Amino acid sequence: MATELTVCVSEPGFSLATWHNVFICVSDRATMKRLADIRRFEARLVAASPKGIGVASVVVEPGALWGTMTSEERAEAADLARTFAPHMLGLAHIVLGGGFFAATVRAVISGVQLVSRTKAPSSVFRAIPPGAEWLAERCGKVDATASDARALAAAIESVTTPLAGVATAVRD
């Protein structure tokens, strides 16, 4: 099991990392290559964390997401969700930023959660600290080292900040 922050992928607009039993995905948009990377590294964490994983999905440019996924990308994202849902202790969607697009993306994600009937608990946040607190509570139940919300927030921010200068500026 990962015991510290491990950055798996870091490129412009996209980073993947693991921290204890938490998978961190920071992205400005989905592509088939990025979805393949997510599948590969999330599968590794699931194998290393048999009691379950948490996922922090951070959107750094919500306006860039608007209508940009192809049908192939949407199908792959849906398959990823189905594949890893049985292993998830919690999924924190963190949509950074203020304004219309960020609020709309958060509302759409919340609406999809209501109708999707997923078995994994999930919630939507506008800032990293409350998302980290929510996720650490769930992940800490099976891995006590993952229960430190401040350390988790710092890990998420360290991966997010290089991609979005505003990432730590939005706080509740």
ZAMARGU-4260 file (C-alpha; in steps of 0.2 Angstrom, whole numbers, plus 5000, padded with zeros to 4 digits):
<rodrens>
0) 5000/5000/5000 | 5006/5017/4996 | 5012/5026/5012 | 5016/5043/5005 | 5012/5054/4990
5) 5017/5045/4974 | 5015/5055/4958 | 5011/5043/4944 | 5008/5055/4929 | 5012/5074/4928
10) 5009/5083/4912 | 5001/5100/4907 | 4982/5099/4913 | 4983/5081/4920 | 4991/5073/4936
15) 4988/5056/4944 | 4995/5052/4961 | 4992/5040/4976 | 4992/5044/4994 | 4990/5029/5006
20) 4974/5021/5000 | 4968/5037/4990 | 4969/5039/4971 | 4971/5058/4966 | 4966/5063/4949
25) 4968/5081/4943 | 4962/5085/4926 | 4956/5099/4914 | 4948/5087/4903 | 4946/5068/4898
30) 4955/5060/4884 | 4956/5042/4879 | 4975/5042/4884 | 4971/5050/4901 | 4957/5038/4904
35) 4969/5023/4900 | 4981/5030/4913 | 4968/5032/4926 | 4963/5014/4923 | 4980/5008/4925
40) 4985/5017/4940 | 4969/5015/4949 | 4970/4996/4946 | 4987/4996/4954 | 4980/5005/4970
45) 4965/4993/4971 | 4977/4979/4970 | 4988/4986/4984 | 4973/4991/4995 | 4962/4976/4996
50) 4951/4984/5009 | 4946/4998/4997 | 4951/5015/4990 | 4946/5033/4990 | 4946/5044/4975
55) 4949/5063/4974 | 4944/5069/4957 | 4949/5087/4955 | 4943/5097/4940 | 4954/5113/4938
60) 4946/5121/4923 | 4927/5117/4924 | 4924/5128/4908 | 4935/5117/4898 | 4924/5102/4902
65) 4909/5109/4894 | 4903/5097/4880 | 4921/5091/4876 | 4920/5073/4879 | 4917/5062/4864
70) 4905/5047/4865 | 4920/5035/4866 | 4927/5045/4881 | 4910/5045/4890 | 4908/5026/4887
75) 4926/5023/4894 | 4923/5035/4909 | 4907/5026/4913 | 4916/5009/4912 | 4929/5015/4923
80) 4916/5020/4936 | 4907/5003/4935 | 4924/4994/4936 | 4931/5003/4952 | 4914/5006/4961
85) 4915/4990/4971 | 4932/4995/4978 | 4928/5013/4982 | 4926/5019/5000 | 4921/5036/4994
90) 4923/5048/4978 | 4926/5066/4982 | 4922/5077/4966 | 4931/5093/4969 | 4927/5106/4956
95) 4938/5121/4959 | 4933/5139/4955 | 4919/5151/4956 | 4907/5157/4943 | 4894/5150/4931
100) 4904/5135/4924 | 4911/5129/4940 | 4893/5130/4949 | 4885/5122/4934 | 4898/5107/4933
105) 4895/5104/4952 | 4876/5104/4949 | 4877/5092/4935 | 4888/5080/4945 | 4877/5081/4959
110) 4862/5078/4948 | 4870/5063/4940 | 4874/5056/4957 | 4856/5056/4962 | 4850/5046/4947
115) 4865/5035/4945 | 4862/5023/4960 | 4880/5020/4963 | 4885/5010/4978 | 4900/5020/4982
120) 4897/5035/4992 | 4901/5051/4983 | 4900/5070/4986 | 4904/5086/4977 | 4914/5100/4984
125) 4920/5117/4978 | 4937/5117/4988 | 4950/5104/4993 | 4949/5105/5012 | 4931/5100/5014
130) 4933/5086/5001 | 4949/5080/5009 | 4940/5079/5026 | 4925/5070/5019 | 4936/5057/5010
135) 4949/5055/5025 | 4934/5050/5036 | 4929/5036/5024 | 4947/5030/5020 | 4953/5031/5038
140) 4941/5017/5043 | 4951/5004/5034 | 4968/5013/5034 | 4971/5023/5049 | 4986/5032/5041
145) 4974/5039/5028 | 4963/5047/5041 | 4973/5064/5042 | 4962/5076/5033 | 4975/5090/5033
150) 4988/5079/5026 | 4977/5072/5013 | 4972/5090/5008 | 4991/5095/5007 | 4994/5080/4996
155) 4979/5085/4984 | 4985/5103/4984 | 5003/5098/4980 | 4997/5089/4965 | 4984/5102/4960
160) 4993/5118/4962 | 5005/5116/4948 | 4990/5114/4936 | 4979/5128/4942 | 4986/5144/4951
165) 4969/5146/4959 | 4968/5129/4966 | 4971/5133/4984 | 4963/5150/4983 | 4945/5143/4983
170) 4941/5138/5001 | 4925/5136/5011
</rodrens>
